[in-house]
């Protein structure tokens, strides 16, 4: 009797675990972000291998063969989706200009003191800063004015503030509307126009999934609306490649620079545990005009995000 109860308990544990994982994986297969808690769990899709392995062990010990087949199928789907999403290609035209781009979420401005020496050391040409309130903006503009004479800012408090710093001349654009500031500009990169857009949609909190999805949709509309101009869309997307709303942005023809440089799935958040468990939600997306030769995720003291630094080369279109 005790052994029978143990077998039933093992089968029950396997069934409950596989049901939860299957809902999340099913949404990934169906190309939808679903509803809470699916969007939150999709961010950590690769880590669902752990509960799936636990369920397989329970099914094996319980001699639940149907559950074992179920678990193997889920495991296969998870392994399939570990592959990076989107195309990877090199531009065919001749190189026109090299530029370095940095994006950093400074966590309500707390990471600003650490960001200034990082920028001075790494010398990016364009800097996208999220969660940069008034004091953050004043510090960055005051300490980096000579190196970055051109800027576009969302002058707001708390997490709503943001800033683009540039060595290249900027022409202001309307930006993308959202809960938090997402300014935009057109940069003159050695005689070539390049669209710049900062991304920072609202996070997919349980009561904010709808606005999160809508704001990622606006970023997709921006990406799709300028196919004729080289484009850089960078920032904290609050989304990974396992979110359908983020993949739809890539489907417009943009490329993830981290993937192009061989750093796909390198975690950027949360910074404290990124070396053990984390997710890549900070991205630099580029149009087909760019090649990426290097991508590094850098620790910035004071914020829960790692900064992303990428080396890009703008190519002539053919």
C-alpha positions as CSV (number, residue, x, y, z in Angstrom):
1,X,0.0,0.0,0.0
2,X,2.8,2.4,0.9
3,X,4.6,1.6,-2.4
4,X,1.4,2.2,-4.3
5,X,0.9,5.6,-2.7
6,X,4.5,6.5,-3.5
7,X,3.9,5.7,-7.2
8,X,0.8,7.8,-7.2
9,X,2.6,10.7,-5.6
10,X,5.4,10.5,-8.1
11,X,2.9,10.4,-11.0
12,X,1.0,13.3,-9.5
13,X,4.2,15.4,-9.1
14,X,5.2,14.7,-12.7
15,X,1.7,15.5,-14.0
16,X,1.4,18.8,-12.2
17,X,4.9,19.9,-13.2
18,X,4.5,18.9,-16.8
19,X,1.1,20.6,-17.0
20,X,2.6,23.9,-15.9
21,X,5.6,23.7,-18.2
22,X,3.5,22.6,-21.1
23,X,1.3,25.7,-20.9
24,X,4.4,27.9,-21.2
25,X,5.9,25.8,-24.0
26,X,2.6,25.7,-25.8
27,X,2.4,29.5,-25.9
28,X,5.9,29.5,-27.3
29,X,4.8,27.0,-30.0
30,X,1.7,29.1,-30.7
31,X,3.7,32.3,-31.0
32,X,1.8,34.1,-28.3
33,X,2.7,35.6,-24.9
34,X,-0.5,34.4,-23.3
35,X,-1.5,35.7,-20.0
36,X,0.0,36.0,-16.5
37,X,2.1,34.1,-15.4
38,X,3.1,32.9,-18.9
39,X,4.9,36.1,-20.1
40,X,6.9,36.2,-16.9
41,X,7.9,32.5,-17.2
42,X,8.6,32.8,-20.9
43,X,11.5,35.1,-20.0
44,X,13.2,32.2,-18.3
45,X,12.2,29.5,-20.8
46,X,15.7,27.8,-20.9
47,X,15.5,27.3,-17.1
48,X,12.3,25.2,-17.5
49,X,14.6,22.4,-18.4
50,X,15.1,21.9,-14.6
51,X,11.4,21.3,-13.6
52,X,11.0,19.2,-16.8
53,X,14.0,17.0,-15.7
54,X,12.4,16.7,-12.3
55,X,9.1,15.6,-13.8
56,X,10.9,13.0,-16.0
57,X,12.6,11.6,-12.9
58,X,9.2,11.4,-11.0
59,X,7.5,9.7,-14.0
60,X,10.4,7.2,-14.3
61,X,10.3,6.3,-10.6
62,X,6.5,6.1,-10.7
63,X,6.7,3.9,-13.8
64,X,4.2,6.3,-15.5
65,X,5.2,5.6,-19.1
66,X,2.7,8.1,-20.6
67,X,4.2,10.8,-18.4
68,X,7.6,9.8,-19.5
69,X,6.7,10.2,-23.2
70,X,5.1,13.5,-22.3
71,X,8.2,14.7,-20.5
72,X,10.5,13.7,-23.3
73,X,8.3,15.6,-25.8
74,X,8.4,18.8,-23.7
75,X,12.1,18.4,-23.2
76,X,12.6,18.1,-27.0
77,X,10.6,21.3,-27.6
78,X,12.6,23.2,-24.9
79,X,15.9,22.1,-26.5
80,X,14.6,23.2,-29.9
81,X,13.8,26.7,-28.6
82,X,17.2,27.1,-27.0
83,X,18.4,28.0,-30.5
84,X,18.7,31.7,-31.1
85,X,15.8,33.3,-33.0
86,X,16.1,35.3,-36.1
87,X,18.4,35.5,-39.1
88,X,22.1,36.0,-39.0
89,X,23.8,37.5,-42.1
90,X,26.6,39.8,-43.1
91,X,26.0,43.0,-45.2
92,X,27.2,42.6,-48.7
93,X,28.1,46.3,-49.4
94,X,31.4,48.0,-48.7
95,X,32.1,49.4,-45.1
96,X,31.2,53.1,-44.7
97,X,31.7,53.8,-41.0
98,X,32.5,52.1,-37.7
99,X,30.7,53.0,-34.5
100,X,30.4,51.7,-31.0
101,X,27.0,51.7,-29.2
102,X,26.3,51.3,-25.4
103,X,22.9,50.8,-23.8
104,X,22.5,50.8,-20.0
105,X,19.6,50.8,-17.6
106,X,20.9,52.7,-14.6
107,X,18.2,51.6,-12.2
108,X,16.4,54.9,-11.3
109,X,19.7,56.7,-11.7
110,X,21.6,54.7,-9.0
111,X,24.0,53.3,-11.6
112,X,24.9,56.8,-12.9
113,X,28.2,57.3,-10.9
114,X,29.5,53.9,-12.3
115,X,28.3,54.6,-15.8
116,X,30.4,57.8,-16.3
117,X,33.8,56.2,-15.9
118,X,32.6,53.3,-18.0
119,X,31.7,55.6,-20.8
120,X,35.0,57.5,-20.6
121,X,36.9,54.2,-20.6
122,X,35.0,52.4,-23.4
123,X,34.3,55.5,-25.5
124,X,31.1,54.5,-27.3
125,X,29.9,56.8,-30.1
126,X,26.2,56.6,-29.1
127,X,24.9,55.9,-25.5
128,X,21.3,54.9,-24.7
129,X,20.4,55.4,-21.0
130,X,17.2,54.2,-19.4
131,X,15.7,55.0,-16.0
132,X,17.7,58.3,-16.1
133,X,15.8,60.9,-14.0
134,X,16.8,64.6,-13.6
135,X,19.9,64.1,-11.5
136,X,21.1,61.3,-13.7
137,X,20.7,63.5,-16.8
138,X,22.4,66.4,-15.2
139,X,25.4,64.2,-14.2
140,X,25.8,62.6,-17.6
141,X,25.4,65.9,-19.5
142,X,27.7,67.8,-17.2
143,X,30.4,65.1,-17.0
144,X,30.4,64.1,-20.7
145,X,29.5,67.3,-22.5
146,X,32.8,67.7,-24.4
147,X,32.7,64.1,-25.7
148,X,29.0,64.0,-26.4
149,X,27.8,67.4,-27.5
150,X,24.5,66.0,-29.0
151,X,21.7,64.6,-27.0
152,X,18.0,63.7,-26.9
153,X,16.2,63.3,-23.6
154,X,12.9,62.3,-22.0
155,X,12.9,64.8,-19.2
156,X,11.0,62.8,-16.6
157,X,11.4,61.6,-13.0
158,X,12.2,58.1,-11.8
159,X,12.2,55.2,-14.2
160,X,10.4,57.3,-16.9
161,X,13.5,59.5,-17.7
162,X,15.9,58.5,-20.5
163,X,18.7,59.9,-22.6
164,X,20.6,59.5,-25.8
165,X,24.1,60.8,-26.0
166,X,25.9,61.0,-29.3
167,X,29.2,62.1,-30.8
168,X,27.4,62.5,-34.1
169,X,25.0,65.4,-34.9
170,X,21.4,64.5,-34.1
171,X,18.1,65.6,-35.7
172,X,15.2,65.1,-33.3
173,X,12.3,62.8,-34.1
174,X,9.0,62.2,-32.3
175,X,10.2,59.0,-30.6
176,X,7.9,56.2,-29.6
177,X,5.1,56.9,-27.1
178,X,5.1,54.8,-24.0
179,X,4.6,54.7,-20.2
180,X,8.3,55.5,-19.9
181,X,10.3,57.9,-22.1
182,X,11.5,56.6,-25.4
183,X,13.2,59.4,-27.4
184,X,14.4,59.1,-30.9
185,X,16.7,60.9,-33.4
186,X,18.4,60.7,-36.7
187,X,22.2,60.7,-36.5
188,X,24.5,62.0,-39.2
189,X,27.2,59.2,-39.1
190,X,29.9,60.6,-41.3
191,X,27.5,61.8,-43.9
192,X,25.0,58.9,-43.6
193,X,21.6,59.1,-41.9
194,X,21.0,56.5,-39.2
195,X,17.7,56.3,-37.2
196,X,18.2,56.0,-33.5
197,X,15.5,54.9,-31.1
198,X,15.7,54.2,-27.4
199,X,13.5,51.3,-26.3
200,X,12.1,51.0,-22.8
201,X,8.5,49.5,-22.7
202,X,6.8,49.0,-19.4
203,X,7.7,45.7,-17.8
204,X,5.2,42.7,-18.0
205,X,4.0,42.9,-14.4
206,X,0.9,40.9,-13.7
207,X,-1.3,44.0,-14.2
208,X,0.7,45.5,-17.0
209,X,0.9,42.8,-19.6
210,X,-1.5,44.6,-22.0
211,X,0.4,47.9,-22.0
212,X,3.7,45.9,-22.3
213,X,2.4,44.2,-25.4
214,X,1.1,47.4,-26.9
215,X,4.3,49.3,-26.4
216,X,6.4,46.5,-27.9
217,X,3.9,46.7,-30.8
218,X,4.7,50.4,-31.2
219,X,8.4,49.6,-31.3
220,X,7.6,47.1,-34.0
221,X,5.7,49.7,-36.0
222,X,8.8,52.0,-35.7
223,X,11.1,49.3,-36.9
224,X,8.8,48.5,-39.8
225,X,8.3,52.1,-40.8
226,X,11.9,52.9,-41.8
227,X,13.1,50.1,-44.0
228,X,14.9,52.4,-46.3
229,X,17.1,54.0,-43.6
230,X,19.8,52.3,-41.5
231,X,18.3,51.8,-38.0
232,X,19.6,51.2,-34.4
233,X,16.9,50.3,-31.9
234,X,18.5,49.8,-28.4
235,X,17.6,49.7,-24.8
236,X,15.8,47.7,-22.1
237,X,13.1,45.9,-23.9
238,X,11.8,44.0,-20.9
239,X,11.5,41.1,-23.2
240,X,13.6,38.2,-24.5
241,X,13.7,36.2,-27.7
242,X,11.2,33.8,-26.1
243,X,8.5,36.5,-26.1
244,X,6.4,36.7,-29.2
245,X,6.1,40.4,-29.0
246,X,9.9,40.8,-29.2
247,X,10.2,38.3,-32.0
248,X,7.7,40.3,-34.0
249,X,10.1,43.2,-33.9
250,X,12.9,41.1,-35.3
251,X,10.5,39.9,-38.0
252,X,10.5,43.4,-39.5
253,X,14.0,42.8,-40.7
254,X,16.1,43.8,-37.7
255,X,19.0,41.7,-36.3
256,X,20.1,41.3,-32.7
257,X,23.6,42.6,-32.5
258,X,24.5,40.2,-29.6
259,X,23.5,37.3,-31.7
260,X,25.5,38.6,-34.7
261,X,28.6,38.9,-32.4
262,X,28.1,35.4,-30.9
263,X,26.7,36.5,-27.5
264,X,23.1,35.3,-27.9
265,X,21.3,34.4,-24.6
266,X,24.1,36.0,-22.6
267,X,22.0,37.3,-19.5
268,X,21.7,41.0,-18.8
269,X,19.2,40.9,-15.9
270,X,19.2,40.5,-13.0
271,X,22.9,41.6,-12.8
272,X,23.5,40.1,-9.4
273,X,22.7,36.5,-10.5
274,X,23.4,36.9,-14.2
275,X,26.4,34.6,-14.0
276,X,24.2,31.8,-12.6
277,X,20.7,32.5,-13.8
278,X,19.3,35.4,-15.8
279,X,17.8,36.5,-19.0
280,X,18.8,38.8,-21.9
281,X,16.3,41.7,-22.0
282,X,18.7,44.5,-22.9
283,X,19.3,44.5,-26.7
284,X,20.8,46.5,-29.5
285,X,18.8,45.7,-32.7
286,X,20.2,46.8,-36.0
287,X,19.0,46.8,-39.6
288,X,20.6,44.8,-42.4
289,X,23.1,47.6,-43.0
290,X,25.2,46.8,-40.0
291,X,27.7,44.1,-39.1
292,X,28.5,43.4,-35.4
293,X,32.0,42.2,-34.5
294,X,31.8,42.3,-30.7
295,X,29.2,42.4,-27.9
296,X,30.0,42.6,-24.2
297,X,27.7,42.7,-21.2
298,X,29.3,44.9,-18.5
299,X,28.6,45.2,-14.8
300,X,27.4,48.7,-13.7
301,X,27.4,49.1,-9.9
302,X,24.1,50.4,-8.6
303,X,21.8,48.9,-11.1
304,X,20.2,45.4,-11.6
305,X,21.0,45.5,-15.4
306,X,24.2,44.8,-17.2
307,X,25.2,47.3,-19.8
308,X,25.6,46.1,-23.4
309,X,28.5,47.4,-25.5
310,X,28.6,46.5,-29.2
311,X,31.0,47.4,-32.1
312,X,29.1,48.0,-35.3
313,X,30.1,48.7,-38.9
314,X,27.8,50.5,-41.2
315,X,27.8,49.1,-44.8
316,X,26.6,50.4,-48.1
317,X,23.4,48.8,-49.3
318,X,23.3,46.9,-52.5
